[in-house]
Amino acid sequence: MKAIYPDSGDGDSEAVPGLQPESAGAADVASRILEVDGEVFALRPDEFGGTGYTWLSGPDPGYGFGVSPTPDLPVDEHIENIRGFLALVDPATGHIEDD
């Protein structure tokens, strides 16, 4: 973890899975739309060299996930990331349930 996070490696204690914080200038960055297995996601680079995936066709506007780092990730790997996320989603709630 320290190789990716040069600080203490503890991460953000306020982080909540599925919720992406608003960041200044995020609306100025072009997103890419990708449909996977009938679900539509907007992919947007983030300020950490990663990708934010917003589930546009999901039940909760703005819900999604992020992966970092993702420099020059090919489309098939984005598809794999999205399929992994969808496999974790509870069909009854449309969210990833806490353990």
C-alpha positions in Angstrom: 0.0 0.0 0.0 2.8 2.4 0.7 4.0 2.2 -2.9 0.7 3.6 -4.1 -0.1 5.8 -1.0 3.2 7.4 0.1 1.7 8.8 3.3 1.0 6.5 6.3 -1.1 4.2 4.0 -4.1 4.5 6.3 -6.3 5.9 3.6 -9.3 8.3 4.1 -11.2 7.4 7.3 -14.2 9.3 5.9 -14.4 7.4 2.6 -17.7 5.7 1.8 -17.9 2.9 -0.9 -20.0 4.0 -3.8 -20.0 7.7 -3.1 -17.6 9.9 -5.1 -16.8 13.2 -3.6 -17.3 16.3 -5.7 -14.0 17.7 -6.9 -13.3 21.1 -8.3 -13.1 21.0 -12.1 -14.5 17.5 -12.4 -17.3 18.7 -14.6 -14.7 20.1 -17.0 -13.1 16.7 -17.6 -14.6 14.8 -20.5 -16.2 11.5 -19.6 -16.4 8.4 -21.7 -19.6 6.3 -21.9 -19.3 2.5 -21.9 -22.2 0.0 -22.0 -21.4 -3.4 -20.4 -24.0 -6.2 -20.2 -26.8 -3.8 -20.8 -25.7 -1.3 -18.1 -24.3 2.1 -18.9 -21.3 3.7 -17.1 -19.6 7.1 -17.4 -15.8 6.8 -17.0 -13.9 9.8 -15.9 -10.2 10.2 -15.0 -9.7 11.3 -11.4 -6.9 13.4 -9.9 -5.1 10.4 -8.6 -4.4 8.8 -12.0 -7.4 6.5 -11.6 -10.8 6.2 -13.1 -14.2 7.0 -11.6 -17.0 4.8 -12.9 -20.5 6.2 -12.5 -23.4 3.8 -13.0 -25.8 5.8 -15.2 -28.4 3.1 -15.8 -28.4 2.0 -12.1 -31.1 2.7 -9.5 -29.1 5.5 -7.7 -27.8 8.5 -9.7 -24.2 9.0 -9.1 -23.5 5.6 -7.5 -20.4 3.8 -8.8 -16.9 3.0 -7.9 -13.3 4.0 -8.6 -10.1 2.2 -9.6 -6.6 3.5 -9.2 -4.1 3.7 -10.8 -5.4 3.2 -14.4 -3.0 4.8 -16.8 -3.7 3.9 -20.4 -6.1 1.0 -19.3 -7.5 -0.8 -22.4 -11.3 -1.0 -22.9 -11.4 -4.7 -22.1 -9.9 -4.0 -18.6 -12.5 -1.3 -18.0 -15.1 -3.8 -18.9 -13.6 -6.3 -16.5 -13.7 -3.7 -13.7 -17.3 -2.9 -14.4 -18.3 -6.6 -14.5 -16.5 -7.1 -11.1 -18.5 -4.2 -9.6 -21.8 -5.5 -11.0 -21.1 -9.0 -9.6 -20.9 -7.4 -6.1 -24.2 -5.5 -6.4 -27.2 -6.8 -4.6 -30.0 -7.0 -7.2 -32.6 -6.2 -4.6 -31.0 -2.9 -3.5 -28.8 -1.9 -6.4 -25.9 -1.3 -4.0 -23.0 -3.2 -2.6 -24.0 -4.4 0.8 -21.7 -3.9 3.8 -20.2 -7.0 5.3 
